[in-house]
Amino acid sequence: MNYPNFKVCCRCFTFNQSMYITDTMNGFIMQQTSFPFVCTIVDDASTDGEQEVIRKYVDENFDFSEGSIAFNKETDYAFITFAQHKTNKNCYFAVLYLKENHYSKGMGKQKMSYLAEWRDMCEYEALCEGDDYWIDKMKLLKQVDVMESNKECSICVGITETINREGQPSGKFMPSKSYSGLFDLEKFCNQQFRLGQWFGHTSSFFFRRETMRELEKFRNKVFVNFPYGDIVVMLGCLLLGYGYMIDDVLSRYRINSGGFNSSLLADVDKAIRVERKLIKGMEDFDVYTEKKYHKYIANRILWSKCIIDYYASGRNGLVYLRPKYWKIAK
C-alpha cells in the first residue's frame, strides 16, 4: 500500500464508549492542517455497540468510491478499515475492530504493535481516548508548529477542560497559574507532585515518535511499576528533552465516563493496588534520577499513602474530597 506521507499519527484506544466516540471522531476530522495525518482507532471488542457506531460514521463520512485508496481487510486479530475523509483530504482513518477484548486477556500491549504500519512512518504522535475529544480545529497544526520551532522539545501539551457525563463544565487541567512556553522536568515535578496541578491532560499530548523510540530503550528499567501510561510518557519525554505548554484550550476530558480512573471509584481494592504500585514506581524513578527531584516525589508518595488510608477507612469519592486530605512532605 502506498500511503501518503503522514506527518502525525493520532492514536485512539477505546472500549464501550458508544455514547462518546462520535465526539472524538468529529474532533479528528475537523483538524485543519497543511499535512496528511492518520487517526488510528482501536476498538477493544466493545459490547455496547461502539463498533457499529464507528462503522456507520466511517461509512457516511469517508470515501469508498471506485478508485479511492480505501480498503477493508481481515487479520487473525481484527477487521481493519482504511479510508480518506470525503472533504478533509488531509484526514485518514485506520480503524481496527478487535475480535476479542485484549485488556481482559492481559494482551493490552499487543495493540500498539498493530499500529506499526502507520505509526512508524510518522514524525509525531497525538493521543485521544474514546471518551475525550478535541475542540480546537487548529490543535495539530499548532503543536506541529511548536515542535518544529523548538527542536529541544519532546512533548507539547495544552489546556484541557473537564466535563461531567452530561457534558457540563467542571474544571480544567492546567498549571496552577496561566503559563505558556517551555518547561523542564523540575517544573513539571513541582506542579504535578507538589502542587497537584497537571501540565496538560493525555488528550492534549503531542510528542515526537523518535522520543518514544528512545524511551523504549530504558522504559523497563525505570517505569515498569507505573500503573498510568500518561505519566510514563510525560516523565520519559522530559528525561529526554523539554515540554511546551500551549496556553489554549485544546481538548475536553469526561469525568466518570467509564474509563480506568472511573473504575477506581467503584473498586476500592483496585484503587489501593494502583496507589501501591504508583508508590513503587515513584520510588524507582527517584532512584533513577539520583534523588534530584526527591522533595517533589516524596510528596507524591505521601499523597498516595493518604489515598490508601482514606480508602482503607471505608470512604470513597476521593476525586472530589482529595484536597482536604493532601499533605506536603517536608
Order of alpha helices (4+ residues) and beta strands (2+ residues): beta-alpha-beta-alpha-beta-beta-beta-beta-alpha-alpha-beta-beta-alpha-beta-beta-beta-alpha-beta-alpha-alpha-alpha-beta-alpha-alpha-alpha-alpha
